[in-house]
Amino acid sequence: MKRLASLALALSLFGCSEPDVWEGWVYPSGSNLLVDIPIGEFDTLEQCRDAALAQLEISRIVVDGKPVAGDYECGLNCRPARSGLNICEATER
């Protein structure tokens, strides 16, 4: 009986972890990181990248007839910080 209780406790601690979540942001003007477009949450980094690249195409900025290079980032398991920024376990392009 004691083993069964230990097994149940172990499963409850390790078997119910939350899945990883990737969040994406697009920066239409890559040099200005204060202007961003949140693009949502994704199950995988690849899904986040695909959505970011699609949004960059839609949000393309043209200055003096030349496109401005935008940028993006995908963050893993992000949480808001007091500063208003997000803290993520990892960030990728």
Jmol script that loads the backbone (N, CA, C; Angstrom):
load data "model"
ATOM      1  N   MET A   1       0.821  -1.192   0.000  1.00  0.00           N
ATOM      2  CA  MET A   1       0.000   0.000   0.000  1.00  0.00           C
ATOM      3  C   MET A   1       0.868   1.260   0.000  1.00  0.00           C
ATOM      4  N   LYS A   2       1.980   1.198   0.766  1.00  0.00           N
ATOM      5  CA  LYS A   2       2.875   2.334   0.829  1.00  0.00           C
ATOM      6  C   LYS A   2       3.525   2.593  -0.535  1.00  0.00           C
ATOM      7  N   ARG A   3       3.853   1.509  -1.253  1.00  0.00           N
ATOM      8  CA  ARG A   3       4.437   1.657  -2.593  1.00  0.00           C
ATOM      9  C   ARG A   3       3.444   2.297  -3.551  1.00  0.00           C
ATOM     10  N   LEU A   4       2.188   1.907  -3.455  1.00  0.00           N
ATOM     11  CA  LEU A   4       1.159   2.457  -4.328  1.00  0.00           C
ATOM     12  C   LEU A   4       1.009   3.957  -4.086  1.00  0.00           C
ATOM     13  N   ALA A   5       1.053   4.381  -2.835  1.00  0.00           N
ATOM     14  CA  ALA A   5       0.956   5.805  -2.513  1.00  0.00           C
ATOM     15  C   ALA A   5       2.172   6.561  -3.053  1.00  0.00           C
ATOM     16  N   SER A   6       3.356   5.970  -2.945  1.00  0.00           N
ATOM     17  CA  SER A   6       4.571   6.605  -3.470  1.00  0.00           C
ATOM     18  C   SER A   6       4.512   6.731  -4.980  1.00  0.00           C
ATOM     19  N   LEU A   7       4.005   5.711  -5.655  1.00  0.00           N
ATOM     20  CA  LEU A   7       3.873   5.736  -7.107  1.00  0.00           C
ATOM     21  C   LEU A   7       2.876   6.812  -7.529  1.00  0.00           C
ATOM     22  N   ALA A   8       1.767   6.903  -6.838  1.00  0.00           N
ATOM     23  CA  ALA A   8       0.765   7.914  -7.163  1.00  0.00           C
ATOM     24  C   ALA A   8       1.337   9.314  -6.976  1.00  0.00           C
ATOM     25  N   LEU A   9       2.106   9.525  -5.926  1.00  0.00           N
ATOM     26  CA  LEU A   9       2.723  10.821  -5.682  1.00  0.00           C
ATOM     27  C   LEU A   9       3.730  11.154  -6.784  1.00  0.00           C
ATOM     28  N   ALA A  10       4.548  10.198  -7.166  1.00  0.00           N
ATOM     29  CA  ALA A  10       5.539  10.421  -8.222  1.00  0.00           C
ATOM     30  C   ALA A  10       4.862  10.762  -9.545  1.00  0.00           C
ATOM     31  N   LEU A  11       3.809  10.052  -9.889  1.00  0.00           N
ATOM     32  CA  LEU A  11       3.094  10.333 -11.134  1.00  0.00           C
ATOM     33  C   LEU A  11       2.448  11.707 -11.104  1.00  0.00           C
ATOM     34  N   SER A  12       1.930  12.100  -9.958  1.00  0.00           N
ATOM     35  CA  SER A  12       1.298  13.412  -9.883  1.00  0.00           C
ATOM     36  C   SER A  12       2.320  14.531 -10.004  1.00  0.00           C
ATOM     37  N   LEU A  13       3.535  14.312  -9.539  1.00  0.00           N
ATOM     38  CA  LEU A  13       4.564  15.339  -9.624  1.00  0.00           C
ATOM     39  C   LEU A  13       5.212  15.418 -10.995  1.00  0.00           C
ATOM     40  N   PHE A  14       5.447  14.279 -11.614  1.00  0.00           N
ATOM     41  CA  PHE A  14       6.200  14.254 -12.865  1.00  0.00           C
ATOM     42  C   PHE A  14       5.350  13.983 -14.100  1.00  0.00           C
ATOM     43  N   GLY A  15       4.197  13.401 -13.950  1.00  0.00           N
ATOM     44  CA  GLY A  15       3.389  13.020 -15.106  1.00  0.00           C
ATOM     45  C   GLY A  15       2.464  14.107 -15.598  1.00  0.00           C
ATOM     46  N   CYS A  16       2.329  15.192 -14.879  1.00  0.00           N
ATOM     47  CA  CYS A  16       1.356  16.207 -15.238  1.00  0.00           C
ATOM     48  C   CYS A  16       2.007  17.550 -15.567  1.00  0.00           C
ATOM     49  N   SER A  17       3.182  17.516 -16.119  1.00  0.00           N
ATOM     50  CA  SER A  17       3.832  18.779 -16.451  1.00  0.00           C
ATOM     51  C   SER A  17       3.111  19.422 -17.634  1.00  0.00           C
ATOM     52  N   GLU A  18       3.131  20.746 -17.652  1.00  0.00           N
ATOM     53  CA  GLU A  18       2.473  21.474 -18.721  1.00  0.00           C
ATOM     54  C   GLU A  18       3.315  21.378 -19.995  1.00  0.00           C
ATOM     55  N   PRO A  19       2.653  21.344 -21.152  1.00  0.00           N
ATOM     56  CA  PRO A  19       3.416  21.284 -22.409  1.00  0.00           C
ATOM     57  C   PRO A  19       4.114  22.621 -22.678  1.00  0.00           C
ATOM     58  N   ASP A  20       5.194  22.559 -23.448  1.00  0.00           N
ATOM     59  CA  ASP A  20       5.898  23.772 -23.829  1.00  0.00           C
ATOM     60  C   ASP A  20       5.011  24.622 -24.733  1.00  0.00           C
ATOM     61  N   VAL A  21       5.127  25.927 -24.568  1.00  0.00           N
ATOM     62  CA  VAL A  21       4.381  26.876 -25.395  1.00  0.00           C
ATOM     63  C   VAL A  21       5.365  27.900 -25.944  1.00  0.00           C
ATOM     64  N   TRP A  22       5.302  28.105 -27.252  1.00  0.00           N
ATOM     65  CA  TRP A  22       6.110  29.123 -27.907  1.00  0.00           C
ATOM     66  C   TRP A  22       5.220  30.325 -28.195  1.00  0.00           C
ATOM     67  N   GLU A  23       5.717  31.524 -27.884  1.00  0.00           N
ATOM     68  CA  GLU A  23       5.014  32.763 -28.205  1.00  0.00           C
ATOM     69  C   GLU A  23       5.857  33.544 -29.190  1.00  0.00           C
ATOM     70  N   GLY A  24       5.184  34.234 -30.115  1.00  0.00           N
ATOM     71  CA  GLY A  24       5.922  34.962 -31.135  1.00  0.00           C
ATOM     72  C   GLY A  24       5.610  36.438 -31.172  1.00  0.00           C
ATOM     73  N   TRP A  25       6.629  37.219 -31.568  1.00  0.00           N
ATOM     74  CA  TRP A  25       6.504  38.651 -31.768  1.00  0.00           C
ATOM     75  C   TRP A  25       7.225  39.026 -33.047  1.00  0.00           C
ATOM     76  N   VAL A  26       6.605  39.919 -33.808  1.00  0.00           N
ATOM     77  CA  VAL A  26       7.210  40.432 -35.032  1.00  0.00           C
ATOM     78  C   VAL A  26       7.533  41.905 -34.809  1.00  0.00           C
ATOM     79  N   TYR A  27       8.706  42.314 -35.263  1.00  0.00           N
ATOM     80  CA  TYR A  27       9.143  43.701 -35.211  1.00  0.00           C
ATOM     81  C   TYR A  27       9.218  44.205 -36.653  1.00  0.00           C
ATOM     82  N   PRO A  28       8.167  44.916 -37.131  1.00  0.00           N
ATOM     83  CA  PRO A  28       8.129  45.319 -38.547  1.00  0.00           C
ATOM     84  C   PRO A  28       9.340  46.141 -38.971  1.00  0.00           C
ATOM     85  N   SER A  29       9.819  47.001 -38.078  1.00  0.00           N
ATOM     86  CA  SER A  29      11.046  47.743 -38.338  1.00  0.00           C
ATOM     87  C   SER A  29      12.103  47.141 -37.430  1.00  0.00           C
ATOM     88  N   GLY A  30      12.903  46.253 -37.963  1.00  0.00           N
ATOM     89  CA  GLY A  30      13.839  45.462 -37.166  1.00  0.00           C
ATOM     90  C   GLY A  30      14.721  46.264 -36.228  1.00  0.00           C
ATOM     91  N   SER A  31      14.993  47.540 -36.570  1.00  0.00           N
ATOM     92  CA  SER A  31      15.853  48.354 -35.714  1.00  0.00           C
ATOM     93  C   SER A  31      15.089  48.980 -34.550  1.00  0.00           C
ATOM     94  N   ASN A  32      13.750  48.923 -34.567  1.00  0.00           N
ATOM     95  CA  ASN A  32      12.935  49.506 -33.496  1.00  0.00           C
ATOM     96  C   ASN A  32      12.202  48.387 -32.768  1.00  0.00           C
ATOM     97  N   LEU A  33      12.777  47.913 -31.673  1.00  0.00           N
ATOM     98  CA  LEU A  33      12.188  46.806 -30.930  1.00  0.00           C
ATOM     99  C   LEU A  33      11.068  47.246 -29.993  1.00  0.00           C
ATOM    100  N   LEU A  34      10.777  48.552 -29.967  1.00  0.00           N
ATOM    101  CA  LEU A  34       9.678  49.042 -29.140  1.00  0.00           C
ATOM    102  C   LEU A  34       8.321  48.852 -29.823  1.00  0.00           C
ATOM    103  N   VAL A  35       8.342  48.618 -31.134  1.00  0.00           N
ATOM    104  CA  VAL A  35       7.107  48.391 -31.889  1.00  0.00           C
ATOM    105  C   VAL A  35       7.061  46.922 -32.261  1.00  0.00           C
ATOM    106  N   ASP A  36       6.123  46.196 -31.642  1.00  0.00           N
ATOM    107  CA  ASP A  36       6.027  44.764 -31.924  1.00  0.00           C
ATOM    108  C   ASP A  36       4.585  44.367 -32.174  1.00  0.00           C
ATOM    109  N   ILE A  37       4.427  43.275 -32.871  1.00  0.00           N
ATOM    110  CA  ILE A  37       3.117  42.692 -33.136  1.00  0.00           C
ATOM    111  C   ILE A  37       3.125  41.296 -32.525  1.00  0.00           C
ATOM    112  N   PRO A  38       2.346  41.068 -31.458  1.00  0.00           N
ATOM    113  CA  PRO A  38       2.254  39.708 -30.910  1.00  0.00           C
ATOM    114  C   PRO A  38       1.509  38.821 -31.912  1.00  0.00           C
ATOM    115  N   ILE A  39       2.044  37.648 -32.178  1.00  0.00           N
ATOM    116  CA  ILE A  39       1.419  36.783 -33.184  1.00  0.00           C
ATOM    117  C   ILE A  39       0.807  35.519 -32.596  1.00  0.00           C
ATOM    118  N   GLY A  40       0.848  35.364 -31.273  1.00  0.00           N
ATOM    119  CA  GLY A  40       0.139  34.254 -30.647  1.00  0.00           C
ATOM    120  C   GLY A  40       1.037  33.206 -30.035  1.00  0.00           C
ATOM    121  N   GLU A  41       0.377  32.100 -29.663  1.00  0.00           N
ATOM    122  CA  GLU A  41       1.048  30.962 -29.021  1.00  0.00           C
ATOM    123  C   GLU A  41       1.037  29.770 -29.963  1.00  0.00           C
ATOM    124  N   PHE A  42       2.107  28.959 -29.877  1.00  0.00           N
ATOM    125  CA  PHE A  42       2.284  27.838 -30.789  1.00  0.00           C
ATOM    126  C   PHE A  42       2.818  26.624 -30.044  1.00  0.00           C
ATOM    127  N   ASP A  43       2.556  25.455 -30.589  1.00  0.00           N
ATOM    128  CA  ASP A  43       3.029  24.204 -29.991  1.00  0.00           C
ATOM    129  C   ASP A  43       4.506  23.953 -30.256  1.00  0.00           C
ATOM    130  N   THR A  44       4.999  24.459 -31.396  1.00  0.00           N
ATOM    131  CA  THR A  44       6.396  24.198 -31.766  1.00  0.00           C
ATOM    132  C   THR A  44       7.089  25.482 -32.225  1.00  0.00           C
ATOM    133  N   LEU A  45       8.402  25.469 -32.167  1.00  0.00           N
ATOM    134  CA  LEU A  45       9.194  26.582 -32.667  1.00  0.00           C
ATOM    135  C   LEU A  45       8.963  26.769 -34.164  1.00  0.00           C
ATOM    136  N   GLU A  46       8.866  25.692 -34.900  1.00  0.00           N
ATOM    137  CA  GLU A  46       8.676  25.771 -36.345  1.00  0.00           C
ATOM    138  C   GLU A  46       7.362  26.478 -36.689  1.00  0.00           C
ATOM    139  N   GLN A  47       6.286  26.196 -35.936  1.00  0.00           N
ATOM    140  CA  GLN A  47       5.004  26.866 -36.175  1.00  0.00           C
ATOM    141  C   GLN A  47       5.132  28.362 -35.901  1.00  0.00           C
ATOM    142  N   CYS A  48       5.846  28.710 -34.848  1.00  0.00           N
ATOM    143  CA  CYS A  48       6.056  30.114 -34.508  1.00  0.00           C
ATOM    144  C   CYS A  48       6.844  30.817 -35.613  1.00  0.00           C
ATOM    145  N   ARG A  49       7.906  30.185 -36.085  1.00  0.00           N
ATOM    146  CA  ARG A  49       8.719  30.778 -37.161  1.00  0.00           C
ATOM    147  C   ARG A  49       7.886  30.998 -38.417  1.00  0.00           C
ATOM    148  N   ASP A  50       7.103  29.996 -38.808  1.00  0.00           N
ATOM    149  CA  ASP A  50       6.274  30.108 -40.009  1.00  0.00           C
ATOM    150  C   ASP A  50       5.295  31.268 -39.902  1.00  0.00           C
ATOM    151  N   ALA A  51       4.647  31.391 -38.737  1.00  0.00           N
ATOM    152  CA  ALA A  51       3.689  32.479 -38.528  1.00  0.00           C
ATOM    153  C   ALA A  51       4.388  33.836 -38.530  1.00  0.00           C
ATOM    154  N   ALA A  52       5.574  33.896 -37.942  1.00  0.00           N
ATOM    155  CA  ALA A  52       6.328  35.149 -37.892  1.00  0.00           C
ATOM    156  C   ALA A  52       6.733  35.600 -39.293  1.00  0.00           C
ATOM    157  N   LEU A  53       7.223  34.677 -40.091  1.00  0.00           N
ATOM    158  CA  LEU A  53       7.632  35.030 -41.455  1.00  0.00           C
ATOM    159  C   LEU A  53       6.436  35.470 -42.294  1.00  0.00           C
ATOM    160  N   ALA A  54       5.298  34.825 -42.102  1.00  0.00           N
ATOM    161  CA  ALA A  54       4.080  35.227 -42.821  1.00  0.00           C
ATOM    162  C   ALA A  54       3.650  36.627 -42.392  1.00  0.00           C
ATOM    163  N   GLN A  55       3.706  36.918 -41.107  1.00  0.00           N
ATOM    164  CA  GLN A  55       3.332  38.245 -40.612  1.00  0.00           C
ATOM    165  C   GLN A  55       4.307  39.305 -41.091  1.00  0.00           C
ATOM    166  N   LEU A  56       5.580  38.985 -41.183  1.00  0.00           N
ATOM    167  CA  LEU A  56       6.555  39.944 -41.713  1.00  0.00           C
ATOM    168  C   LEU A  56       6.227  40.333 -43.147  1.00  0.00           C
ATOM    169  N   GLU A  57       5.760  39.380 -43.928  1.00  0.00           N
ATOM    170  CA  GLU A  57       5.363  39.681 -45.312  1.00  0.00           C
ATOM    171  C   GLU A  57       4.190  40.649 -45.334  1.00  0.00           C
ATOM    172  N   ILE A  58       3.230  40.441 -44.439  1.00  0.00           N
ATOM    173  CA  ILE A  58       2.041  41.292 -44.373  1.00  0.00           C
ATOM    174  C   ILE A  58       2.407  42.686 -43.853  1.00  0.00           C
ATOM    175  N   SER A  59       3.321  42.760 -42.902  1.00  0.00           N
ATOM    176  CA  SER A  59       3.651  44.011 -42.201  1.00  0.00           C
ATOM    177  C   SER A  59       4.832  44.750 -42.804  1.00  0.00           C
ATOM    178  N   ARG A  60       5.241  44.379 -43.986  1.00  0.00           N
ATOM    179  CA  ARG A  60       6.436  44.981 -44.590  1.00  0.00           C
ATOM    180  C   ARG A  60       6.301  46.498 -44.676  1.00  0.00           C
ATOM    181  N   ILE A  61       7.317  47.192 -44.192  1.00  0.00           N
ATOM    182  CA  ILE A  61       7.361  48.649 -44.213  1.00  0.00           C
ATOM    183  C   ILE A  61       8.286  49.075 -45.354  1.00  0.00           C
ATOM    184  N   VAL A  62       7.838  50.075 -46.109  1.00  0.00           N
ATOM    185  CA  VAL A  62       8.642  50.603 -47.210  1.00  0.00           C
ATOM    186  C   VAL A  62       8.954  52.070 -46.915  1.00  0.00           C
ATOM    187  N   VAL A  63      10.240  52.413 -46.962  1.00  0.00           N
ATOM    188  CA  VAL A  63      10.689  53.787 -46.751  1.00  0.00           C
ATOM    189  C   VAL A  63      11.498  54.203 -47.966  1.00  0.00           C
ATOM    190  N   ASP A  64      11.098  55.307 -48.573  1.00  0.00           N
ATOM    191  CA  ASP A  64      11.773  55.808 -49.780  1.00  0.00           C
ATOM    192  C   ASP A  64      11.850  54.725 -50.855  1.00  0.00           C
ATOM    193  N   GLY A  65      10.797  53.947 -50.989  1.00  0.00           N
ATOM    194  CA  GLY A  65      10.736  52.928 -52.025  1.00  0.00           C
ATOM    195  C   GLY A  65      11.518  51.669 -51.737  1.00  0.00           C
ATOM    196  N   LYS A  66      12.122  51.573 -50.535  1.00  0.00           N
ATOM    197  CA  LYS A  66      12.907  50.389 -50.185  1.00  0.00           C
ATOM    198  C   LYS A  66      12.291  49.700 -48.973  1.00  0.00           C
ATOM    199  N   PRO A  67      12.162  48.380 -49.031  1.00  0.00           N
ATOM    200  CA  PRO A  67      11.602  47.674 -47.869  1.00  0.00           C
ATOM    201  C   PRO A  67      12.550  47.729 -46.671  1.00  0.00           C
ATOM    202  N   VAL A  68      11.979  47.925 -45.502  1.00  0.00           N
ATOM    203  CA  VAL A  68      12.745  47.928 -44.258  1.00  0.00           C
ATOM    204  C   VAL A  68      12.765  46.501 -43.730  1.00  0.00           C
ATOM    205  N   ALA A  69      13.931  46.031 -43.356  1.00  0.00           N
ATOM    206  CA  ALA A  69      14.065  44.659 -42.872  1.00  0.00           C
ATOM    207  C   ALA A  69      13.441  44.542 -41.478  1.00  0.00           C
ATOM    208  N   GLY A  70      12.425  43.729 -41.358  1.00  0.00           N
ATOM    209  CA  GLY A  70      11.813  43.458 -40.065  1.00  0.00           C
ATOM    210  C   GLY A  70      12.524  42.300 -39.384  1.00  0.00           C
ATOM    211  N   ASP A  71      12.062  41.976 -38.192  1.00  0.00           N
ATOM    212  CA  ASP A  71      12.660  40.885 -37.437  1.00  0.00           C
ATOM    213  C   ASP A  71      11.569  40.217 -36.614  1.00  0.00           C
ATOM    214  N   TYR A  72      11.908  39.119 -35.967  1.00  0.00           N
ATOM    215  CA  TYR A  72      10.951  38.421 -35.114  1.00  0.00           C
ATOM    216  C   TYR A  72      11.699  37.649 -34.049  1.00  0.00           C
ATOM    217  N   GLU A  73      10.963  37.215 -33.039  1.00  0.00           N
ATOM    218  CA  GLU A  73      11.520  36.281 -32.063  1.00  0.00           C
ATOM    219  C   GLU A  73      10.408  35.385 -31.556  1.00  0.00           C
ATOM    220  N   CYS A  74      10.802  34.183 -31.169  1.00  0.00           N
ATOM    221  CA  CYS A  74       9.895  33.214 -30.570  1.00  0.00           C
ATOM    222  C   CYS A  74      10.445  32.870 -29.189  1.00  0.00           C
ATOM    223  N   GLY A  75       9.594  32.947 -28.185  1.00  0.00           N
ATOM    224  CA  GLY A  75      10.009  32.679 -26.815  1.00  0.00           C
ATOM    225  C   GLY A  75       9.346  31.432 -26.265  1.00  0.00           C
ATOM    226  N   LEU A  76      10.103  30.666 -25.521  1.00  0.00           N
ATOM    227  CA  LEU A  76       9.619  29.411 -24.944  1.00  0.00           C
ATOM    228  C   LEU A  76       9.156  29.630 -23.507  1.00  0.00           C
ATOM    229  N   ASN A  77       7.912  29.227 -23.232  1.00  0.00           N
ATOM    230  CA  ASN A  77       7.329  29.276 -21.879  1.00  0.00           C
ATOM    231  C   ASN A  77       7.549  30.632 -21.218  1.00  0.00           C
ATOM    232  N   CYS A  78       7.044  31.671 -21.849  1.00  0.00           N
ATOM    233  CA  CYS A  78       7.226  33.041 -21.375  1.00  0.00           C
ATOM    234  C   CYS A  78       6.225  33.382 -20.271  1.00  0.00           C
ATOM    235  N   ARG A  79       6.680  34.268 -19.393  1.00  0.00           N
ATOM    236  CA  ARG A  79       5.829  34.780 -18.324  1.00  0.00           C
ATOM    237  C   ARG A  79       6.063  36.281 -18.219  1.00  0.00           C
ATOM    238  N   PRO A  80       5.001  37.037 -17.949  1.00  0.00           N
ATOM    239  CA  PRO A  80       5.188  38.484 -17.825  1.00  0.00           C
ATOM    240  C   PRO A  80       5.979  38.842 -16.576  1.00  0.00           C
ATOM    241  N   ALA A  81       6.830  39.839 -16.706  1.00  0.00           N
ATOM    242  CA  ALA A  81       7.595  40.354 -15.575  1.00  0.00           C
ATOM    243  C   ALA A  81       6.972  41.668 -15.122  1.00  0.00           C
ATOM    244  N   ARG A  82       7.375  42.148 -13.976  1.00  0.00           N
ATOM    245  CA  ARG A  82       6.839  43.418 -13.454  1.00  0.00           C
ATOM    246  C   ARG A  82       7.118  44.583 -14.391  1.00  0.00           C
ATOM    247  N   SER A  83       8.196  44.511 -15.126  1.00  0.00           N
ATOM    248  CA  SER A  83       8.592  45.600 -16.021  1.00  0.00           C
ATOM    249  C   SER A  83       7.680  45.723 -17.230  1.00  0.00           C
ATOM    250  N   GLY A  84       6.801  44.749 -17.433  1.00  0.00           N
ATOM    251  CA  GLY A  84       5.951  44.747 -18.613  1.00  0.00           C
ATOM    252  C   GLY A  84       6.528  43.914 -19.744  1.00  0.00           C
ATOM    253  N   LEU A  85       7.791  43.534 -19.625  1.00  0.00           N
ATOM    254  CA  LEU A  85       8.422  42.659 -20.613  1.00  0.00           C
ATOM    255  C   LEU A  85       8.107  41.209 -20.268  1.00  0.00           C
ATOM    256  N   ASN A  86       8.460  40.309 -21.155  1.00  0.00           N
ATOM    257  CA  ASN A  86       8.290  38.879 -20.890  1.00  0.00           C
ATOM    258  C   ASN A  86       9.643  38.249 -20.578  1.00  0.00           C
ATOM    259  N   ILE A  87       9.613  37.303 -19.676  1.00  0.00           N
ATOM    260  CA  ILE A  87      10.811  36.510 -19.378  1.00  0.00           C
ATOM    261  C   ILE A  87      10.530  35.108 -19.896  1.00  0.00           C
ATOM    262  N   CYS A  88      11.399  34.634 -20.772  1.00  0.00           N
ATOM    263  CA  CYS A  88      11.210  33.331 -21.418  1.00  0.00           C
ATOM    264  C   CYS A  88      12.358  32.397 -21.053  1.00  0.00           C
ATOM    265  N   GLU A  89      12.070  31.106 -21.064  1.00  0.00           N
ATOM    266  CA  GLU A  89      13.130  30.118 -20.808  1.00  0.00           C
ATOM    267  C   GLU A  89      14.183  30.164 -21.903  1.00  0.00           C
ATOM    268  N   ALA A  90      13.755  30.457 -23.127  1.00  0.00           N
ATOM    269  CA  ALA A  90      14.669  30.561 -24.263  1.00  0.00           C
ATOM    270  C   ALA A  90      14.007  31.442 -25.316  1.00  0.00           C
ATOM    271  N   THR A  91      14.821  32.103 -26.122  1.00  0.00           N
ATOM    272  CA  THR A  91      14.308  32.851 -27.281  1.00  0.00           C
ATOM    273  C   THR A  91      15.089  32.405 -28.506  1.00  0.00           C
ATOM    274  N   GLU A  92      14.367  32.284 -29.601  1.00  0.00           N
ATOM    275  CA  GLU A  92      14.964  31.796 -30.860  1.00  0.00           C
ATOM    276  C   GLU A  92      14.444  32.623 -32.015  1.00  0.00           C
ATOM    277  N   ARG A  93      15.162  32.563 -33.112  1.00  0.00           N
ATOM    278  CA  ARG A  93      14.712  33.120 -34.392  1.00  0.00           C
ATOM    279  C   ARG A  93      14.383  31.987 -35.307  1.00  0.00           C
TER     280      ARG A  93
END
end "model"
wireframe off; spacefill off
backbone 0.3
color backbone group
